[in-house]
Amino acid sequence: MRSSLVVLAFGAALAACGGNPPSSGFAPAVHGGARLIAEQEVENSTASSAYELIQQLRPRWLYVSSGPTTFGREPGIVVYVNEMRLGGLQSLREVDANAIRKVAFMDPNEATGRFGLNHTHGAILVSLKVGAP
């Protein structure tokens, strides 16, 4: 009796997984999640700068929460382009959205672990397309 229930449950599980979903002719929307703006999202955007791109797709990244300061200074969110430190949030306005491959957000602990001190509010990492300036 028990083995028939296991076989029945296994069969039901396979039936639920089988079959192809209906195709609408369009690729599914790609969303990178809360900490990543994926390549497809960048390509589908109408933004002209990295700042606009983030403002449209992940606006929470642009807001600094109140928290501890580093030696009395409030460094804000630090921006990196291809692993090179560019500056603060306003520097995102200088990055052409057409040159961007993807954008990621790192929380303060991740950013400090990777780049060192003065990342009290995290970091935004912009990866440019190969050959982009």
N, C-alpha and C positions, 0 to 999 in steps of 0.2 A: 504494500500500500504506500509506504513512504517513498519507495523508488519511483512509483508512478506519479506522485506529486512533484518530485524533483524533475522528472522528465517533462511533465506538463508545464511547470514553471519555466524550465529552460526553453521549451518550445514557444511559450508566450513571449519570453524576452527576445528571442530571435525574430519573431514575427513583428514585434514593435520596432526593431532595428532595421528590418528589411524594407525594401521598396525605395524608390527614388522620389525625392520631393519634387513637386511640380516645378517646371522651369518657366520663368517669365521672360527669358531672353536677356535679362540683365544680371550682371554680377552682383552679389550681395554687397551691401554697404560695409566698408571696412572701417572699424573704429579701433583705435589703438588702446583704448582704456583711459583710466583717470590720469595716468602718468606718461602717456605717449600720444603724440599726434603722428599717425602712420602716413606712409608715402601716399596712399590713395586719398587720404583726407586732404593732404597738402595739394595734390593735383586737382581735387574737386573744389578747392576754395577759390574765392574771388579776391582774396586779400592781396595787397601790394607790398606789405612788409611783414616781417616776423611778428612784430607787435600786433598788427591787425589780425594776423592768422590766429594768434593765441587769444586775442580778445574775442574773436568769433567762435572759436572751438573749445577753448579751455580757460575762460575768463578768471576762474579762481586762482590760477597760477600768478596772476598779476597783483594780487592783494597780499600785503604783508600783514601777518597777524602780529599782535603785540606779544612781546616775549623779552627774554633777557638780551642785554646789549653786550658787546664785546669791548671791554675797557672803555665804557662810556660812549662808544660809537654805535650807530645803527647802520650796518653795512647794507641791509636790504637783500634782495635776491641778486645773485651774481649770474651773469650771462657768459656762456662759453660758446664759441663757434669753432667747430672741428678741434675740440679740446684746448683751444687757446682762449684765455680770459679776455673778454671784450669789454666788460664794464657792468653797469647796472641795467635796470629795465629799459631805460630810455634808449640804450644802445641797440635794442631790438628794432627800433625804427629805421636803422641804417642797413638792415639786412633785407635784401630783395626776396620776396616770397617765392619768386620763380626759380631761385637758386637753391631752395631748401629741399632736402630729401626727407628729413624727419626731425621732430623736436621732442625732447624728453624733459621731464621735471624730476629733480632729486630733492628729497626732503633734507632738512638740515643735517641729520646724522649721516646720511649717504654722502652728501656733498662734502662734509668735513672729513669723512673717512677717505674719500677719493682725492680731494684737492687741498685739504688742510684747513686751518682755522679761518675765521671770518666768513662763515657761511651760515650765519644765525637763522636765516629765513629760507635757505635752500639755494638751488641753482637750476638754471634752465640751460639745457645743452642743445644747440642747433647743429645738425649735421647737414652739410651742403652736398649737392650732387657732385659727382666726379667732374672735374673740369670747371666748376663754378669758381668765380673769383673769391 
